[in-house]
């Protein structure tokens, strides 16, 4: 890699990314591009998914980890490596280390999903659970590195990591030479920085758009301040981009090369994940679906052909279940409401008859008669319904009101 004058951060150039691509030949998959008819219709030009969710270990992280560990000296390799991660980086480091014959230790939060912990162990790493948030886990890994001499493998703040991730950009240019916009999720910025380095050097006209979760968006204030800024509150389901401070190395590259950074809401993330599963038959984690969320939120803002990077597919099944429920609610596919009715025989059946005519599928009914807020002849019903979209939700509520029911939700 290139190391500028002392006191400055190491930069990354196109030759570094091309060198990483040669290094990764036969190690990382050249993942496919898949078209999305639905998003193409919304955007008004072709939209394609770059499917890094189909990469070895289920995310792009193997690329950077392998390049970084490959660059270690024999003495450093003998000391082993250590990393901290809630999932994707952990698995990338574990597999890269195994392929290169290097001993690896990975610190993961105590609450890390069991499938991710098991996968990291199966790739050959020694897993140590520490802390409840990634910052605590990171501190423990760095302390371990100081105590043992193991080399700490940062998930995004190193030139080799960025060069490895940038190979995704070279593949996009090879697979879709006519691309006009690339949309990529951002946490610390390593992936977006690497892609921007590779793409802008070859095609400076291509627009690079970074996407962050609104509840964990460290780049907008950092770009405004022209330096990495830490944010205190991190609240998002997208743990793959849940980072409180940009990396020093990727920040300068993102500032200079990424054209725009957008944020997306939790509703947009869950709706995007649902779309990937239903329309594209792609299992994608929330962070990986963030570019799709940006396209759904403002489709006319993107000039096509557009390549949206599905950066990872490692999602815990229990979390997936909750996210899909959330996504279906955001898309108007679930409707929860409360209503009052007269407490008499047949009243509940009559109300269900109204829902049947309105073509709403009843998933759950809760019937309360003893709440002190109710009158002596009243009952309250809480309903969870399967519906067909926002307009159908409005139609169902209107049908209930027309039938004389007081709808409260």
Buried (B, 14 or more C-beta within 10 A) or exposed (E): BEEEEEEEBBBBBBEBBBBBBEBBEEBBBBBEBBEBEBBBEBBEBBBBBBBBBBBBBBBBBBBBBBBBBBBBEEEBBEBBBBBBBBBBBBBBBBBBBBBBEBBBBBBBBEEBBEBBBEBBBEBBBBBBBBBEBBBBBBBBBBBBBEEEEBBBBBBBBBBBBBBBBBBBBBBBBEBBEEBBBBBBBBBBBBBBBBBBBBBBBEBEEBBBBBBBBBBBBBBBBBBEEEEBBEBEEBEBBBBBBBBBBBBBBBBBBBBEBBEEBBBBBBBBBBBBBBBBBBEBEBBBBBBBBBBBBBBBBEBEEBEBBBBBBBBBBBBBEEBBEEBBBBBBBBBBBBBEBBBBBEBEEEBBEBBBEBBEEBEBEEEEBEEEEEEEEBEEEBBBBBBBBEBBEEEBBEBBBEBBEEBEBEBEE
